[in-house]
Amino acid sequence: MNDLFTWTALGSVAGASAATLLTANVVGGLLGPNSDKARKWIALGVALTLSYATAAFATEAGGEKWLIAFFNGLVIFSAALGVNQLPPANRQPTQASAGRLAQGREPRFVRSWV
């Protein structure tokens, strides 16, 4: 069990980003193919929840930890989403998504690697 997620790992940017990405993709996959917009909001909600939960356990920090937790949540969300992928102009179209881009549709939040 110590090889998977731990509380320490979830408290790190890498662990929280991975948990955010996994949660958004699993829940989005369960919601169906039209859930791409929902995935982004789910990811933001999970990132902020993990950030505020981590702040709640930080006993040595003062009241400013709640403001810092907000910005940490945005960092987690950005890392999970891919900061360099946020503007659509930065996305490199794959061969499978080239047709969708030509029709004016944006690529999915996470493209299938299959």
C-alpha positions in Angstrom: 0.0 0.0 0.0 2.9 2.4 0.6 3.8 2.1 -3.1 0.6 3.9 -4.2 -0.7 7.2 -3.0 0.2 8.2 0.5 -0.8 11.3 2.6 2.7 12.7 2.0 2.5 12.1 -1.7 -1.0 13.8 -1.9 0.5 16.8 -0.1 3.1 17.3 -2.8 2.5 19.1 -6.1 3.3 16.0 -8.1 1.0 13.7 -6.1 -1.9 16.2 -5.9 -1.6 16.9 -9.7 -1.6 13.2 -10.4 -4.7 12.7 -8.2 -6.4 15.6 -9.8 -5.8 14.3 -13.3 -6.8 10.8 -12.5 -10.0 11.9 -10.7 -11.1 14.2 -13.5 -10.4 11.6 -16.2 -12.2 8.8 -14.3 -15.3 10.8 -13.4 -15.3 12.4 -16.9 -15.1 9.0 -18.4 -18.0 7.8 -16.3 -20.1 10.9 -17.4 -19.6 10.1 -21.1 -18.0 11.6 -24.2 -19.7 15.0 -23.8 -18.0 15.7 -20.4 -14.9 17.5 -21.6 -16.0 20.8 -20.1 -17.0 19.0 -16.9 -13.5 17.5 -16.6 -11.9 20.9 -16.3 -14.3 22.0 -13.5 -13.9 18.6 -11.8 -10.1 19.1 -12.0 -10.3 22.6 -10.5 -12.6 21.4 -7.7 -10.3 18.5 -6.8 -7.2 20.6 -7.0 -8.7 23.3 -4.6 -10.0 20.6 -2.3 -6.6 18.9 -2.0 -4.9 22.2 -1.5 -7.4 23.4 1.3 -7.2 19.9 2.9 -3.4 20.2 3.0 -3.7 23.7 4.5 -6.1 22.5 7.2 -3.4 20.1 8.4 -0.7 22.8 8.4 -0.6 23.8 12.1 2.5 25.9 12.0 1.0 28.4 9.4 -1.1 31.4 10.2 -4.3 32.7 8.7 -2.6 33.5 5.4 -2.5 29.8 4.7 -6.0 29.9 3.3 -5.0 32.5 0.7 -1.9 30.6 -0.2 -4.0 27.4 -0.4 -6.1 29.0 -3.1 -3.0 29.8 -5.2 -1.5 26.3 -4.5 -4.8 24.9 -5.8 -4.3 26.8 -9.1 -0.7 25.5 -9.3 -2.0 21.9 -8.8 -4.7 22.5 -11.4 -2.2 24.0 -13.9 0.2 21.1 -13.4 -2.6 18.5 -13.9 -3.9 20.3 -17.0 -0.6 21.1 -18.4 0.3 24.8 -18.1 1.8 24.9 -21.6 -1.4 23.4 -23.1 -3.8 26.0 -21.7 -4.0 28.4 -24.8 -5.4 26.4 -27.7 -2.8 27.9 -30.0 -0.1 26.0 -28.1 -1.6 22.6 -28.6 -0.1 20.4 -31.2 -2.8 18.6 -33.2 -2.5 14.9 -33.4 -3.4 13.1 -36.7 -6.6 11.8 -35.0 -7.6 15.3 -33.8 -6.7 17.2 -37.0 -10.1 16.7 -38.5 -11.8 18.0 -35.3 -9.6 21.0 -35.2 -10.4 21.8 -38.9 -14.1 21.7 -38.0 -13.5 24.3 -35.2 -13.7 21.9 -32.3 -11.0 21.9 -29.6 -9.2 18.7 -28.7 -10.2 16.7 -25.6 -8.8 17.6 -22.2 -6.7 14.4 -22.2 -6.3 12.7 -25.5 -6.3 8.9 -25.7 -2.9 7.3 -26.1 -4.3 4.2 -27.6 
